[in-house]
Amino acid sequence: NIPASIRKGTVYNINKTAQGLTTIINKLEGQLQHSVAKVYVGISGQSLHTVKNTVRRDLRNETVISEGLIHEITDENYAMKYADADILDAIPQEYKIGNDFQVDPVGVSCNYIEGHFLNIVTRSSVKKNLELSFELAKIDIADTCIAPLVSAAAVLTESEKRSGCALVDFGADTTTITIYKNKILRFLTVLPLGSNNITRDITSLQVEENEAEQIKITYGNAILEEHENEEEPVYVTENKARFIKSGELNNAVEARTEEIIANVWNQIQYSDYA
């Protein structure tokens, strides 16, 4: 029962999540005829987002920037504290040296440097509850990763990342927006809106949630066609005892989809990379 264990992409009930994990591993081992020793776990969910941070160093005397100095600046950034949130990763954006900006400043001589970072943060309980669930299920974690970055690595080309693009991942409970420019992550956020919102809207047409989900998948259309017959019946049950009008269904789907897209566009504009 996913809604009882996972909400908005994060663990809600540790015990139920552990039970679900055990079921999944048992099914996989049965299909593969091999035991699963360790798993890779992706972290996502509503509280995952990026925050900009700047670390400044006055070097007093003219100094050639070394890798050691960059490591010190990076460590100082990782030490940044956020209320009830942890830094999962820090992406260097650029370094300001005088009036110039450098991606790789090692070897440059200066007396002042600024490191600009994009910190990927999430609520402190997210990773903890995830690890507790796997521990309870007695499943060893090989490594944890940030799920939207893995998705971006899988579907975006180097050319797309260089020229600038936004990857929008529409999920059940959340929608994730990841923006790249010059092959560097520039923005990441997770909206608490997804396809389940569409399903719940369809239930207002006097259908059960499981029926609404099936109708959405089979007949739902996010863009109404002009030639569509809005009076055409969409049958709720196999015996055709109940139906709703095609126009009512697609109005519900289109309205919620437009809301999600509007929120996505607002976040892209907010990122300053529109």
C-alpha positions in Angstrom: 0.0 0.0 0.0 2.1 2.9 -1.3 0.0 5.8 0.0 0.3 4.3 3.5 4.1 4.0 3.3 5.3 6.7 0.9 4.0 10.3 0.7 5.2 13.0 -1.7 8.2 10.8 -2.6 9.5 10.3 1.0 9.1 7.6 3.6 6.0 8.2 5.7 5.6 4.9 7.6 8.9 3.1 8.2 7.3 -0.3 9.1 5.1 -0.4 6.0 7.9 0.8 3.8 10.2 -2.0 5.2 7.4 -4.6 4.4 7.1 -3.2 0.9 10.8 -3.4 0.4 10.9 -7.0 1.6 8.1 -7.9 -0.9 10.0 -6.2 -3.8 13.3 -7.9 -3.0 11.6 -11.4 -2.7 9.9 -10.9 -6.1 13.2 -9.8 -7.7 15.1 -12.7 -6.3 12.4 -15.1 -7.5 12.4 -13.6 -11.0 16.2 -13.4 -11.3 16.9 -16.7 -9.4 19.7 -14.8 -7.6 20.0 -13.2 -4.2 20.2 -9.4 -4.0 23.3 -8.6 -1.9 23.1 -4.8 -1.9 20.9 -2.0 -3.4 21.4 1.5 -4.7 18.9 3.9 -3.2 17.7 7.2 -4.8 16.7 10.1 -2.7 14.0 12.5 -3.9 10.7 13.8 -2.6 9.0 17.1 -1.8 11.6 18.7 0.4 14.5 18.2 -2.0 15.7 21.5 -3.5 18.8 23.6 -4.2 20.1 26.6 -2.2 22.8 29.0 -3.3 25.7 29.8 -1.0 28.8 31.9 -1.3 32.1 31.4 0.5 34.5 34.3 0.6 38.3 34.3 1.3 40.5 37.4 1.7 44.0 36.1 1.0 45.6 39.4 2.0 48.7 38.8 -0.1 48.8 37.8 -3.8 48.5 34.0 -3.8 48.4 31.3 -6.4 45.2 29.3 -5.9 45.9 25.7 -5.1 43.7 22.6 -5.0 44.1 22.6 -1.2 42.6 26.1 -1.0 39.6 25.0 -3.2 39.1 22.0 -0.9 39.1 24.3 2.2 36.5 26.6 0.5 34.4 23.5 -0.4 34.6 22.1 3.1 33.5 25.5 4.5 30.5 25.4 2.2 29.6 21.9 3.4 29.7 23.2 7.0 26.8 25.5 6.2 23.9 24.8 8.5 20.2 24.8 7.4 17.2 24.6 9.8 16.1 20.9 9.9 17.8 20.1 6.6 21.0 18.4 5.5 23.3 19.0 2.5 23.3 15.9 0.3 25.7 17.4 -2.3 27.3 20.7 -3.3 27.7 21.7 -7.0 30.4 24.3 -7.6 29.0 27.0 -9.9 31.9 29.3 -10.4 34.7 31.2 -8.6 35.0 34.9 -8.6 38.5 36.3 -8.9 38.6 40.0 -9.1 36.0 40.8 -11.8 36.4 37.5 -13.5 34.5 34.3 -13.1 36.3 30.9 -13.4 35.1 27.4 -13.3 38.6 26.1 -12.6 40.6 28.7 -10.7 43.5 26.5 -9.7 46.8 28.2 -10.8 45.4 31.7 -10.9 47.0 34.4 -8.8 44.8 36.7 -6.7 44.3 38.1 -3.2 40.6 37.5 -2.9 38.3 34.6 -4.0 34.6 33.8 -3.8 33.3 30.3 -4.3 29.7 30.1 -5.5 28.0 26.8 -4.7 24.6 25.2 -5.3 23.8 23.1 -2.3 21.3 20.2 -2.7 19.4 19.9 0.5 16.5 17.9 2.0 14.7 17.5 5.3 17.0 15.8 7.8 14.4 13.0 8.4 14.3 12.0 4.7 17.6 10.1 4.6 17.3 8.9 8.2 13.8 7.3 7.6 15.0 5.8 4.3 18.0 4.1 6.0 15.8 2.9 8.9 13.4 1.3 6.5 16.2 -0.6 4.7 17.7 -1.6 8.0 14.4 -2.9 9.3 14.0 -4.9 6.0 17.5 -6.2 6.5 18.6 -4.9 3.1 22.1 -3.6 2.7 22.6 -0.2 1.0 25.5 -0.1 -1.5 25.2 3.7 -1.9 22.7 6.5 -1.9 22.3 9.0 -4.8 20.1 12.0 -5.7 17.5 10.5 -7.9 16.8 13.5 -10.2 20.6 13.8 -11.0 20.6 10.1 -11.9 17.6 10.6 -14.2 19.3 13.6 -15.8 22.5 11.6 -16.4 20.4 8.9 -18.1 18.2 11.0 -20.4 20.1 14.3 -21.1 22.9 14.6 -23.6 26.1 16.6 -22.9 25.0 19.0 -25.7 21.6 19.6 -24.0 23.3 20.3 -20.6 25.8 22.7 -22.2 23.3 24.7 -24.2 20.8 24.8 -21.3 17.7 22.7 -20.6 15.1 21.9 -18.1 14.2 18.3 -17.3 10.6 17.9 -15.9 9.8 14.6 -14.3 6.0 14.1 -13.8 5.4 11.6 -11.0 2.4 10.3 -9.0 2.7 12.7 -6.0 5.4 15.1 -7.1 6.9 16.8 -10.2 10.7 17.4 -10.3 12.4 20.2 -12.2 16.1 20.0 -12.9 17.9 22.7 -14.8 21.3 22.6 -16.5 23.4 25.3 -18.2 27.1 25.0 -19.4 27.0 21.3 -18.3 26.5 22.3 -14.6 23.4 21.8 -12.5 21.8 25.3 -11.9 18.5 24.6 -10.2 16.5 21.7 -8.7 13.1 21.6 -6.9 10.3 19.2 -6.3 6.6 20.3 -6.5 4.0 18.6 -4.4 1.8 18.0 -7.5 1.5 15.0 -9.7 -0.8 12.6 -11.6 -2.5 11.5 -8.4 -4.0 15.0 -8.2 -5.6 14.4 -11.5 -7.0 11.1 -10.3 -8.5 12.7 -7.2 -10.1 15.4 -9.4 -11.8 12.6 -11.5 -13.3 11.1 -8.3 -15.4 14.2 -8.0 -17.3 12.9 -11.0 -18.8 10.2 -8.7 -16.3 7.4 -9.4 -14.1 5.4 -7.0 -10.3 6.2 -6.9 -9.2 2.9 -8.5 -11.8 3.5 -11.3 -10.6 7.1 -11.7 -7.0 6.0 -12.1 -7.9 3.5 -14.8 -10.1 6.0 -16.6 -7.4 8.6 -16.5 -4.8 6.2 -18.0 -7.2 4.8 -20.7 -9.2 7.8 -21.8 -7.7 10.9 -20.2 -6.5 13.7 -22.6 -4.5 16.7 -21.3 -5.3 18.7 -24.5 -8.9 18.8 -25.7 -9.2 18.3 -29.5 -11.7 20.6 -31.3 -13.4 17.8 -33.1 -13.9 15.7 -29.9 -17.4 14.7 -29.0 -17.7 15.9 -25.4 -21.0 14.0 -25.0 -19.3 10.7 -25.8 -19.7 8.3 -22.9 -16.7 6.9 -21.0 -17.7 3.8 -19.2 -16.7 3.4 -15.6 -17.3 -0.3 -15.3 -16.8 -3.2 -17.7 -20.6 -4.0 -17.8 -21.2 -0.4 -18.9 -23.6 0.2 -16.1 -22.1 3.6 -15.3 -20.4 6.2 -17.4 -19.2 9.8 -17.4 -19.1 12.3 -20.3 -15.8 12.5 -22.2 -15.9 16.3 -22.0 -16.2 16.2 -18.1 -13.3 13.8 -17.9 -11.0 15.8 -20.1 -12.0 19.1 -18.6 -10.8 17.7 -15.2 -7.6 16.3 -16.7 -6.8 19.5 -18.7 -7.5 21.9 -15.8 -5.2 20.1 -13.3 -2.5 19.6 -16.0 -2.5 23.3 -16.8 -2.1 24.0 -13.1 0.9 21.7 -12.8 2.5 23.2 -16.0 1.9 26.7 -14.7 3.7 25.9 -11.4 6.6 24.3 -13.4 6.9 27.4 -15.5 6.9 29.6 -12.4 9.8 27.6 -10.9 11.7 27.9 -14.2 11.3 31.6 -14.1 12.2 31.7 -10.5 15.5 29.9 -11.3 16.6 32.8 -13.5 17.3 30.4 -16.4 14.0 30.9 -18.3 
